[in-house]
Amino acid sequence: MRPGRQFFLFVVTGGAAALVNVVSRIGFSRVMSFEFAVLAAYGVGMVTAYALARRFVFQGATQSTSRSFAAFALVNLVAVLQTWLVSVGLRPWLLSVVGVVGLADLIAHACGVIVPVFTSFLGHKHISFRDSRP
């Protein structure tokens, strides 16, 4: 698959997973703090992203599902840190500008979800779904 097409499919499937992430965070925010809701939603989005990426983006991966999921989770440790820092760091500033908690939470979290797109693509391409054939 051409690299440009592969990145495009990664962005599309990642966008779907990001939507699942943000919507689930809204639900989680009803029962837990924003900071914990961002982490819980990231887990839901990560499982969605893995399933979509394996099926539509990295079809030529030769690693076992368990091995590629473990690598996927490891790459996502870096991404969740980026997401959490941006979301939680941006929220107070947005609250002072926007003044509406729900809107500030949504904008901060959406920005946090977008930030790791490039680092995640490279990590998943070269680690999670690399071709393990010699």
Phi, psi and omega in degrees: 000137178299140181303321179296318178293319179298317178295319178301313179296324177298317180294318180294310180292323176295325176296319177296317179294324177295322177297317176300318179301307184295316180295319179292327177297321177300317177294314179298327181296344178285338185237357180209169181294159179306314184300316178285327179297322178299317180292316180297317180295326179299320178298316179297314179296324181294317179296319177297314180299319180299311182300316181290319181294317180296321184283320190246337188253310185249058185293336182273005181298137182251356178288155176294159179300316182295320180291316181291326178292321177298316178294321178300315179296321179296314177300322181288343174299320177292316182293321180293326176296315177300313181300312183295314181298317179292313182299308184287325179288325182280332186304311181298321179295316179296323178301320180289331181274310185277318178081355180247117186303310183300318180289319178297319178299315182296313181295314181299316181291319178299317177297318179297324180288327182286325188308313186276019183303310185288316180295323179293316179302311181296318179297317181289322180296318187261348181238299187294316186239029181293156178281117183269006177287144179291000000 
